[in-house]
Amino acid sequence: MCSSTARDIAFGRKRITRSYEGKIKLMMLVLSLIVGLVPLAGIARIVMNGTITTVDGLFMSIIMLALSGILFLNVYLEARKKLILKKAPEAQKTS
């Protein structure tokens, strides 16, 4: 069988280094954070227009809150996995 490197070269895929992978995850966190703020701005607009008391305004704000919640949950879980929960070093075996 082919090794993963040979297979990647054969199919024209590039190997992603760890530092580049970290930059991609950071970019996704920032992007999720920014996109999560957009629905909150929409809710602020609905409130400022005074249409929050209509059925359309109520359901639109509920949908936007759900979208923001999902995106912020993604940011929280990824940041927690990356920053807070660092693995403890493995114990060395003694003989």
C-alpha positions as CSV (number, residue, x, y, z in Angstrom):
1,M,0.0,0.0,0.0
2,C,1.0,3.6,-0.5
3,S,2.0,5.8,2.4
4,S,-0.1,8.8,3.1
5,T,2.6,11.1,1.7
6,A,2.8,9.2,-1.6
7,R,-1.0,9.1,-1.8
8,D,-1.2,12.9,-1.2
9,I,1.4,13.6,-3.9
10,A,-0.4,11.2,-6.3
11,F,-3.7,13.0,-5.9
12,G,-2.2,16.5,-5.8
13,R,-3.0,17.2,-2.2
14,K,-0.7,19.2,0.0
15,R,0.2,18.3,3.5
16,I,-0.9,20.8,6.1
17,T,1.7,21.7,8.7
18,R,0.8,22.0,12.4
19,S,1.4,25.8,12.5
20,Y,-0.7,26.3,9.4
21,E,-3.4,24.2,10.9
22,G,-3.4,26.3,14.1
23,K,-3.8,29.4,11.9
24,I,-6.8,27.9,10.2
25,K,-8.5,27.1,13.5
26,L,-7.8,30.6,14.8
27,M,-9.3,32.1,11.6
28,M,-12.4,29.9,11.9
29,L,-12.8,31.0,15.5
30,V,-12.6,34.6,14.6
31,L,-14.9,34.1,11.6
32,S,-17.5,32.3,13.8
33,L,-17.3,35.1,16.3
34,I,-17.9,37.8,13.7
35,V,-20.7,35.9,12.0
36,G,-22.3,35.3,15.4
37,L,-22.4,39.0,16.0
38,V,-24.4,39.7,12.8
39,P,-27.7,38.2,14.0
40,L,-27.4,40.1,17.2
41,A,-27.1,43.3,15.1
42,G,-30.3,42.2,13.3
43,I,-32.1,41.8,16.6
44,A,-31.0,45.3,17.6
45,R,-32.4,46.6,14.4
46,I,-35.7,44.8,15.0
47,V,-35.9,46.3,18.5
48,M,-35.1,49.8,17.3
49,N,-37.7,49.6,14.5
50,G,-40.3,48.6,17.1
51,T,-41.3,45.5,15.3
52,I,-40.3,43.2,18.1
53,T,-44.0,43.0,19.3
54,T,-45.2,41.6,16.0
55,V,-45.2,37.9,15.3
56,D,-42.7,38.3,12.5
57,G,-40.3,40.2,14.7
58,L,-40.6,37.7,17.5
59,F,-39.9,34.7,15.4
60,M,-37.1,36.4,13.5
61,S,-35.4,37.3,16.8
62,I,-35.8,33.8,18.1
63,I,-34.2,32.4,14.9
64,M,-31.4,34.9,15.1
65,L,-30.8,34.1,18.7
66,A,-30.5,30.4,17.8
67,L,-28.0,31.2,15.0
68,S,-25.9,33.3,17.3
69,G,-26.1,30.7,20.1
70,I,-24.9,27.9,17.8
71,L,-22.0,30.0,16.5
72,F,-20.9,31.2,19.9
73,L,-21.2,27.6,21.2
74,N,-18.8,26.6,18.5
75,V,-16.4,29.3,19.4
76,Y,-16.6,28.4,23.1
77,L,-16.0,24.7,22.6
78,E,-13.1,25.1,20.2
79,A,-11.4,27.7,22.4
80,R,-11.9,25.5,25.4
81,K,-10.5,22.5,23.6
82,K,-7.5,24.5,22.3
83,L,-6.7,26.9,25.1
84,I,-8.0,25.5,28.4
85,L,-7.8,21.7,28.2
86,K,-4.2,21.1,27.4
87,K,-3.1,17.6,27.9
88,A,-1.0,16.7,30.9
89,P,2.4,15.3,30.0
90,E,2.6,11.6,30.1
91,A,4.3,9.9,33.0
92,Q,7.6,8.3,32.1
93,K,8.0,4.6,32.8
94,T,10.7,3.6,35.2
95,S,12.3,0.2,35.0
